[in-house]
């Protein structure tokens, strides 16, 4: 068993979406960095946009602690890996503290009964919890919310409350008094409502990082505001009360004797990756070769596999479609047998055509002979369990994965001639149909997979790349 890790840590959560927990976490990360701390950020859920902001604020890759996707041991393993050489850890929740995936059953008995929730993550890593409540939607009722949350699972260590969007000092004091008297929780700070401290959002989500030109200045101001309006010294002391964390035993798998070169799309259009996915590929023996479908004229000729991840903001679709040199190079490499794993935006990219919200139709790579259409409504995270319908580059038929889908698409041109990649089930195991496309040395799907749920995923992909490399050199 690994040695315990004495790492100060804090889970920042709320009663629901929109409470300001991302703003508070970003402010804490910035304020602690201004104090010279090495801050490791995590997201307790599958969200790439918030994670990009958290990574920028901490200057370290933000990692995912999603207990439904990764399993309880996977969360503990990811936390241990992420906190190496860090001074402290900040974990931002998703939704409300107890919002879960799947059925809520069974007694608490020291473990939260809300699978996949931020509460479960906090229990798994034994982290203190900071509750953020938004005063634009309530007054003294905040005390009832705080009391209900504290009472629902008394095993959780809720250390206090931060009030967000305060507009009146007299009302703020009344709320603080009510929370202390009724919920017996201290208010550790109150952030005033200030338009200058708000980061640009669309549909109640932060804009993608690359669209926010003034982010560094905003984060600096946010950190200073939080240090001024919150008891940062006390918050740090409370973070340090977390008990030593004992990591799970490491899983050791054989590494490829010969490195394989895997081209991974990295640019403004392809920017949604779990950092752990890249690390697991490297640990399995892969050399990561950055490629850019936006900027490159062609693929390198010595690649053994290709990984096209998530992203593709709508503004980039015309440029991707018109980079004919790269799309032709990708088609050619696939015809030669180069293994391709494409998820979410990567799957949209290799479709035959893609219709955007303005009705424009764009000819894409055409590796998968299917026509896709972005729906008008905003995408949201949807969690699925998927099962491989046949042997593929990620595992044998019947292998189960858990993942999430964000892009909302229709298939006006039918499903194409390729086989379905997955049978899809909801969080309770109920069948929902089939999804994705697969074929020789190809798997494309709108579902994001976190390789941390099973290290063998990366090894299987590397093994497929090795087999292609051996064929290429024979």
Number of C-alpha atoms within 10 A of each C-alpha: 8 11 11 13 14 16 22 23 28 29 29 30 31 29 20 18 16 17 23 22 28 25 24 23 27 27 25 28 30 29 25 22 17 14 10 10 15 19 26 27 32 27 24 27 25 25 18 21 17 23 25 20 23 30 20 20 27 23 16 16 20 27 27 29 29 29 24 26 26 24 18 20 15 20 26 21 22 21 23 19 14 20 22 12 11 15 16 22 23 24 29 30 30 26 20 19 24 25 19 21 19 15 11 13 10 10 9 13 9 11 16 26 19 22 23 25 24 32 26 26 27 27 18 18 24 19 29 23 28 26 25 29 27 22 24 13 10 12 17 17 14 23 24 14 17 24 17 12 19 19 12 12 18 12 15 21 17 22 19 22 26 24 25 21 19 18 14 11 11 9 14 19 14 12 21 23 18 19 24 17 12 12 20 15 21 16 22 19 21 26 22 19 15 10 9 9 19 14 16 15 11 9 7 9 13 17 16 19 16 11 11 14 9 10 17 13 11 18 24 18 17 25 25 18 18 24 20 14 14 19 15 17 11 11 17 16 11 18 23 18 15 18 17 15 20 16 20 17 11 10 9 8 11 9 16 16 9 11 17 27 21 27 23 22 24 21 16 19 24 23 22 24 21 23 14 19 17 18 16 20 24 21 19 25 23 28 19 21 17 13 21 20 26 21 13 13 15 17 20 13 8 14 20 26 29 27 22 28 26 28 26 21 13 13 10 14 20 16 14 22 19 14 18 16 13 21 24 16 17 23 15 14 21 18 12 11 18 25 28 28 21 25 26 26 25 23 24 31 30 24 20 19 22 26 20 19 13 9 10 10 15 19 18 23 25 18 19 25 18 21 23 25 20 20 14 11 10 11 13 12 15 16 21 26 23 27 20 23 20 17 15 20 24 21 18 14 14 14 15 16 22 23 22 22 19 21 22 18 18 14 13 11 13 11 17 15 12 14 16 21 24 27 19 24 18 17 19 11 12 11 14 13 12 17 21 23 23 25 19 14 20 22 23 28 22 24 29 24 24 25 24 22 23 16 18 18 22 26 26 18 26 29 20 23 27 23 15 21 20 11 10 13 6 6
